Amino acid sequence: MHHSAFFQIALYLLVLTAIAVPLGKHMARVLSGERHILSAILGPAEKLVLRIAGVRADQEMHWKQYALTLIAFNLTGALAVYLLQRVQGYLPFNPQQLAAVSPDSAFNTAISFVTNTNWQGYGGESTMSYLTQMLALAVQNFLSAATGIAVVTALIRGFSRHNAAEIGNFWADLVRSTIHILLPLSFITAVLLMSQGVIQNFDAYQTVSLTEKIDYQAAKTDAQGAPLLDKEGKPLTEAASTSTQTLPMGPVASQEAIKLIGTNGGGFFNANSAHPFENPTPFSNFIQMLAIFVIPAGLCISFGAMVRDMRQGWAIYATMSILFVSFAFVAINAEQAGNPVISALHIDPSDHAQIAASTAQAGGNMEGKETRFGIVASGLFATITTAASCGAVNAMHDSFTPLGGMVPMVLMQLGEVVFGGVGSGLYGMLIFALLAVFIAGLMIGRTPEYLGKKIEAYDMKMVSIAILVGPLLVLAGTAISVMLADGKAGIANPGAHGFSEILYAFVSATNNNGSAFAGLSANTPYYNLMLGIAMWFGRFLMIVPVLAIAGSLAAKKRLPQNAGTLPTHGPLFVALLLGTVIIVGALTYIPALALGPVVEHLIMIAQ
């Protein structure tokens, strides 16, 4: 591996940690309802919003009420996003006069943005008006992220309280997260991105002249615009040329900021963070990678502060960091090694392509990557965006080598707990922590405890549901899709890679990531419905058990530590937690991975 990879990963972790510590302490004060450095500025806004909504922050909820309120709120949001897409042709801020989104695509997109998935089966610049991008999609970027923060806050209260019947007020948690955390961070990020050239305007799309004319083959169409076919059913084409290009415009920086800060991932443009108007420079790329992890990393520090034991937060942070660094090295090394099949064809553009026995591409696998970022920054971004449930991309994961592409897939299969999504990453890792102490308790013959709370049968039932719902949706959805004609019709690459494309889609949707092996044509009624179902249940069948655990823990008394208590803040627990996360993921998905990226890698090296 090149030295630049070690340097970039080390620099990234150093800067991330330097930001996460003060941010985490700030978020702990915000989520605890305490005064903080921005209280004088943002406090009145919070009180005004709660007053207008008729909510009293001190009126707390039982976990069932909290869960029902959360689900009802998100259902309402999904309906609003769906309706806005369906009527966007009649609404303002639509200079390109884009028509209404189709019912199945509007359904999928509504579920996608409400669940913090941001799976996009459409091309943003050719489908969504400026109003839809702002009022529907960007708003849900804030609210879905705030929902995740609210859930993890409720779970932390479950650990920190004792003999309590309530776990907080959902509305207060939602408003505080949005006003005091997401809005300030998004404003700062948007300004930094604009300084690098990310656009922010309401202009109509611009037509510019090319430096030279381009000749190409265009499809022939009839009077209604339908393609004409020959006797064999193939599209007819004719020679065409152009000397102009249309450049899409729009309020990009504002949506780009919350797309990253909220680990949403939905791009304004179809090419996402590979588009120069979304991510123009190496520095903007570094800002984006930091923005994805900054709240998930900071929440580990918040966790330690809120349970009054910073060692607990650092143990979780260390576990996540070890997993992240390990997977980043694998992804980058696989892409730097390149594809031996291409090397054997002697078409490597590098001056060193003819050296040795053509065992690898001298320049590495640059297919699907932006030259302004290169392999290291592309591999690191891919690892970060799928370790978090973000899904933004600056390179096409479908063009990665089999092992390089398997890294993003496995990170999602672990449950998006390696830093993970805003809120969802930490509560997912805490679920694994409960499983880890349960396993440890079985090994030593003691009742498992975590942070002074006894972990009992009810808690483990909820843990089991939270862990198993993801694999059930992923494997069932993949199996159904590879058997049905509608599912197989979207595959662009037959064989093992085609299977990987379907598997990746359901892994991404269920774990609310949103990235894709884009070779799968997923904007069809079948996939819009199936992936919509996976996104919705993958989100809320995880949240409800987590809130049930929060309610159960809050009602318990806190036990004093004794000689038999397992320390959950040291290297031994970190190792136990690492093993639990990896083993559960491996046992669940190894057969599916063997049918996809593993066999594809074996075929590649055998040629």
Solvent accessible surface area in square Angstrom, and as a share of the most:
residue,aa,sasa,rsa
1,M,78,0.35
2,H,114,0.51
3,H,161,0.72
4,S,53,0.34
5,A,0,0.00
6,F,103,0.43
7,F,131,0.54
8,Q,57,0.25
9,I,4,0.02
10,A,61,0.47
11,L,67,0.33
12,Y,0,0.00
13,L,37,0.18
14,L,124,0.62
15,V,42,0.24
16,L,0,0.00
17,T,38,0.22
18,A,68,0.52
19,I,67,0.34
20,A,0,0.00
21,V,38,0.22
22,P,78,0.49
23,L,20,0.10
24,G,0,0.00
25,K,91,0.39
26,H,22,0.10
27,M,0,0.00
28,A,8,0.06
29,R,93,0.34
30,V,4,0.02
31,L,0,0.00
32,S,55,0.36
33,G,44,0.42
34,E,98,0.44
35,R,179,0.65
36,H,23,0.10
37,I,150,0.76
38,L,50,0.25
39,S,12,0.08
40,A,79,0.61
41,I,127,0.64
42,L,34,0.17
43,G,12,0.12
44,P,80,0.50
45,A,41,0.32
46,E,23,0.10
47,K,130,0.55
48,L,94,0.47
49,V,62,0.36
50,L,14,0.07
51,R,167,0.61
52,I,135,0.69
53,A,69,0.53
54,G,67,0.64
55,V,27,0.15
56,R,141,0.52
57,A,33,0.25
58,D,97,0.50
59,Q,103,0.46
60,E,68,0.31
61,M,11,0.05
62,H,81,0.36
63,W,40,0.14
64,K,116,0.49
65,Q,97,0.43
66,Y,0,0.00
67,A,6,0.04
68,L,125,0.62
69,T,23,0.13
70,L,0,0.00
71,I,43,0.22
72,A,56,0.43
73,F,46,0.19
74,N,3,0.02
75,L,99,0.49
76,T,89,0.52
77,G,10,0.10
78,A,9,0.07
79,L,107,0.53
80,A,49,0.38
81,V,3,0.01
82,Y,58,0.22
83,L,91,0.45
84,L,33,0.17
85,Q,0,0.00
86,R,78,0.28
87,V,64,0.37
88,Q,1,0.00
89,G,41,0.39
90,Y,191,0.73
91,L,54,0.27
92,P,85,0.53
93,F,103,0.43
94,N,18,0.09
95,P,58,0.36
96,Q,67,0.30
97,Q,159,0.71
98,L,30,0.15
99,A,78,0.60
100,A,45,0.35
101,V,6,0.03
102,S,51,0.33
103,P,72,0.45
104,D,41,0.21
105,S,7,0.05
106,A,0,0.00
107,F,71,0.30
108,N,2,0.01
109,T,2,0.01
110,A,3,0.02
111,I,16,0.08
112,S,0,0.00
113,F,0,0.00
114,V,0,0.00
115,T,0,0.00
116,N,4,0.02
117,T,0,0.00
118,N,3,0.02
119,W,10,0.04
120,Q,46,0.21
121,G,24,0.23
122,Y,12,0.05
123,G,18,0.18
124,G,1,0.01
125,E,40,0.18
126,S,78,0.50
127,T,29,0.17
128,M,3,0.01
129,S,3,0.02
130,Y,6,0.02
131,L,26,0.13
132,T,1,0.00
133,Q,1,0.01
134,M,54,0.24
135,L,90,0.45
136,A,2,0.01
137,L,0,0.00
138,A,16,0.12
139,V,59,0.34
140,Q,13,0.06
141,N,0,0.00
142,F,38,0.16
143,L,37,0.19
144,S,0,0.00
145,A,1,0.00
146,A,0,0.00
147,T,0,0.00
148,G,0,0.00
149,I,0,0.00
150,A,0,0.00
151,V,0,0.00
152,V,0,0.00
153,T,0,0.00
154,A,0,0.00
155,L,0,0.00
156,I,0,0.00
157,R,22,0.08
158,G,0,0.00
159,F,2,0.01
160,S,29,0.19
161,R,65,0.24
162,H,91,0.40
163,N,106,0.54
164,A,24,0.19
165,A,64,0.49
166,E,68,0.30
167,I,0,0.00
168,G,1,0.01
169,N,9,0.05
170,F,0,0.00
171,W,80,0.28
172,A,2,0.01
173,D,2,0.01
174,L,11,0.05
175,V,19,0.11
176,R,39,0.14
177,S,0,0.00
178,T,22,0.13
179,I,16,0.08
180,H,6,0.03
181,I,2,0.01
182,L,0,0.00
183,L,84,0.42
184,P,29,0.18
185,L,31,0.15
186,S,8,0.05
187,F,142,0.59
188,I,98,0.50
189,T,9,0.05
190,A,11,0.09
191,V,69,0.40
192,L,74,0.37
193,L,0,0.00
194,M,82,0.37
195,S,80,0.51
196,Q,49,0.22
197,G,43,0.41
198,V,5,0.03
199,I,30,0.15
200,Q,72,0.32
201,N,36,0.18
202,F,106,0.44
203,D,71,0.37
204,A,50,0.38
205,Y,38,0.14
206,Q,74,0.33
207,T,93,0.54
208,V,55,0.32
209,S,96,0.62
210,L,46,0.23
211,T,150,0.87
212,E,130,0.58
213,K,125,0.53
214,I,89,0.45
215,D,105,0.54
216,Y,99,0.38
217,Q,119,0.53
218,A,29,0.23
219,A,57,0.44
220,K,74,0.31
221,T,73,0.42
222,D,55,0.29
223,A,102,0.79
224,Q,157,0.70
225,G,50,0.48
226,A,46,0.36
227,P,82,0.51
228,L,67,0.34
229,L,100,0.50
230,D,56,0.29
231,K,213,0.90
232,E,135,0.60
233,G,42,0.41
234,K,121,0.51
235,P,83,0.52
236,L,66,0.33
237,T,72,0.42
238,E,84,0.38
239,A,86,0.67
240,A,30,0.23
241,S,56,0.36
242,T,43,0.25
243,S,60,0.39
244,T,62,0.36
245,Q,91,0.40
246,T,79,0.46
247,L,47,0.24
248,P,17,0.10
249,M,19,0.09
250,G,0,0.00
251,P,2,0.01
252,V,0,0.00
253,A,0,0.00
254,S,50,0.32
255,Q,4,0.02
256,E,1,0.00
257,A,0,0.00
258,I,0,0.00
259,K,0,0.00
260,L,0,0.00
261,I,3,0.01
262,G,0,0.00
263,T,0,0.00
264,N,0,0.00
265,G,3,0.03
266,G,0,0.00
267,G,0,0.00
268,F,3,0.01
269,F,1,0.01
270,N,104,0.53
271,A,40,0.31
272,N,11,0.06
273,S,0,0.00
274,A,10,0.08
275,H,28,0.13
276,P,69,0.43
277,F,43,0.18
278,E,0,0.00
279,N,0,0.00
280,P,29,0.18
281,T,38,0.22
282,P,88,0.55
283,F,108,0.45
284,S,0,0.00
285,N,3,0.02
286,F,43,0.18
287,I,14,0.07
288,Q,0,0.00
289,M,4,0.02
290,L,22,0.11
291,A,6,0.05
292,I,0,0.00
293,F,0,0.00
294,V,9,0.05
295,I,0,0.00
296,P,2,0.01
297,A,0,0.00
298,G,0,0.00
299,L,0,0.00
300,C,0,0.00
301,I,0,0.00
302,S,0,0.00
303,F,0,0.00
304,G,0,0.00
305,A,36,0.28
306,M,21,0.09
307,V,22,0.13
308,R,206,0.75
309,D,31,0.16
310,M,64,0.29
311,R,128,0.47
312,Q,7,0.03
313,G,0,0.00
314,W,99,0.35
315,A,4,0.03
316,I,1,0.00
317,Y,13,0.05
318,A,39,0.30
319,T,0,0.00
320,M,0,0.00
321,S,17,0.11
322,I,82,0.42
323,L,5,0.03
324,F,0,0.00
325,V,34,0.20
326,S,56,0.36
327,F,36,0.15
328,A,0,0.00
329,F,54,0.23
330,V,76,0.43
331,A,1,0.00
332,I,0,0.00
333,N,73,0.38
334,A,14,0.11
335,E,0,0.00
336,Q,25,0.11
337,A,51,0.39
338,G,5,0.05
339,N,35,0.18
340,P,32,0.20
341,V,44,0.25
342,I,43,0.22
343,S,4,0.03
344,A,61,0.47
345,L,111,0.55
346,H,102,0.46
347,I,110,0.56
348,D,16,0.08
349,P,131,0.83
350,S,33,0.21
351,D,140,0.72
352,H,111,0.50
353,A,13,0.10
354,Q,119,0.53
355,I,109,0.56
356,A,93,0.72
357,A,82,0.63
358,S,24,0.16
359,T,98,0.57
360,A,45,0.35
361,Q,19,0.08
362,A,55,0.43
363,G,45,0.44
364,G,5,0.05
365,N,5,0.03
366,M,66,0.29
367,E,102,0.46
368,G,33,0.32
369,K,18,0.07
370,E,55,0.25
371,T,122,0.71
372,R,67,0.25
373,F,21,0.09
374,G,19,0.18
375,I,18,0.09
376,V,14,0.08
377,A,11,0.09
378,S,0,0.00
379,G,0,0.00
380,L,1,0.00
381,F,0,0.00
382,A,2,0.01
383,T,0,0.00
384,I,0,0.00
385,T,0,0.00
386,T,0,0.00
387,A,0,0.00
388,A,0,0.00
389,S,3,0.02
390,C,0,0.00
391,G,5,0.05
392,A,0,0.00
393,V,19,0.11
394,N,2,0.01
395,A,2,0.01
396,M,66,0.29
397,H,4,0.02
398,D,27,0.14
399,S,25,0.16
400,F,13,0.06
401,T,9,0.05
402,P,14,0.09
403,L,56,0.28
404,G,0,0.00
405,G,2,0.02
406,M,40,0.18
407,V,4,0.03
408,P,0,0.00
409,M,0,0.00
410,V,25,0.15
411,L,0,0.00
412,M,0,0.00
413,Q,12,0.05
414,L,8,0.04
415,G,29,0.28
416,E,7,0.03
417,V,1,0.01
418,V,1,0.00
419,F,0,0.00
420,G,0,0.00
421,G,0,0.00
422,V,4,0.02
423,G,0,0.00
424,S,21,0.13
425,G,0,0.00
426,L,2,0.01
427,Y,4,0.02
428,G,1,0.01
429,M,0,0.00
430,L,0,0.00
431,I,1,0.01
432,F,14,0.06
433,A,0,0.00
434,L,0,0.00
435,L,29,0.15
436,A,0,0.00
437,V,2,0.01
438,F,60,0.25
439,I,61,0.31
440,A,7,0.06
441,G,5,0.04
442,L,120,0.60
443,M,134,0.60
444,I,102,0.52
445,G,70,0.67
446,R,104,0.38
447,T,71,0.41
448,P,18,0.11
449,E,29,0.13
450,Y,1,0.01
451,L,34,0.17
452,G,15,0.14
453,K,0,0.00
454,K,76,0.32
455,I,3,0.02
456,E,84,0.38
457,A,72,0.56
458,Y,94,0.36
459,D,0,0.00
460,M,19,0.08
461,K,128,0.54
462,M,32,0.14
463,V,1,0.00
464,S,49,0.32
465,I,82,0.42
466,A,5,0.04
467,I,26,0.13
468,L,108,0.54
469,V,13,0.08
470,G,11,0.11
471,P,21,0.13
472,L,122,0.61
473,L,34,0.17
474,V,0,0.00
475,L,64,0.32
476,A,43,0.33
477,G,5,0.05
478,T,4,0.03
479,A,47,0.37
480,I,69,0.35
481,S,0,0.00
482,V,48,0.28
483,M,136,0.61
484,L,84,0.42
485,A,78,0.61
486,D,88,0.45
487,G,0,0.00
488,K,102,0.43
489,A,86,0.67
490,G,6,0.06
491,I,47,0.24
492,A,66,0.51
493,N,55,0.28
494,P,121,0.76
495,G,58,0.56
496,A,18,0.14
497,H,30,0.14
498,G,0,0.00
499,F,37,0.16
500,S,1,0.00
501,E,1,0.00
502,I,0,0.00
503,L,0,0.00
504,Y,0,0.00
505,A,2,0.01
506,F,2,0.01
507,V,0,0.00
508,S,0,0.00
509,A,0,0.00
510,T,3,0.02
511,N,24,0.12
512,N,12,0.06
513,N,0,0.00
514,G,12,0.11
515,S,3,0.02
516,A,30,0.23
517,F,11,0.05
518,A,66,0.51
519,G,17,0.16
520,L,13,0.07
521,S,67,0.43
522,A,9,0.07
523,N,75,0.39
524,T,46,0.27
525,P,96,0.60
526,Y,31,0.12
527,Y,1,0.00
528,N,2,0.01
529,L,93,0.46
530,M,38,0.17
531,L,0,0.00
532,G,0,0.00
533,I,70,0.36
534,A,4,0.03
535,M,0,0.00
536,W,35,0.12
537,F,86,0.36
538,G,8,0.08
539,R,8,0.03
540,F,8,0.03
541,L,77,0.38
542,M,35,0.16
543,I,1,0.00
544,V,45,0.26
545,P,6,0.04
546,V,0,0.00
547,L,0,0.00
548,A,0,0.00
549,I,0,0.00
550,A,0,0.00
551,G,11,0.11
552,S,21,0.14
553,L,0,0.00
554,A,0,0.00
555,A,59,0.45
556,K,32,0.14
557,K,130,0.55
558,R,106,0.39
559,L,40,0.20
560,P,110,0.69
561,Q,139,0.62
562,N,80,0.41
563,A,117,0.91
564,G,25,0.24
565,T,31,0.18
566,L,40,0.20
567,P,75,0.47
568,T,7,0.04
569,H,55,0.25
570,G,17,0.16
571,P,119,0.75
572,L,129,0.64
573,F,1,0.00
574,V,16,0.09
575,A,60,0.47
576,L,38,0.19
577,L,0,0.00
578,L,27,0.14
579,G,26,0.25
580,T,7,0.04
581,V,0,0.00
582,I,82,0.41
583,I,100,0.51
584,V,36,0.21
585,G,9,0.09
586,A,33,0.26
587,L,137,0.68
588,T,35,0.20
589,Y,4,0.02
590,I,97,0.49
591,P,86,0.54
592,A,10,0.07
593,L,17,0.08
594,A,45,0.35
595,L,113,0.56
596,G,0,0.00
597,P,4,0.02
598,V,54,0.31
599,V,50,0.29
600,E,38,0.17
601,H,42,0.19
602,L,97,0.48
603,I,90,0.45
604,M,21,0.09
605,I,93,0.47
606,A,86,0.67
607,Q,147,0.65
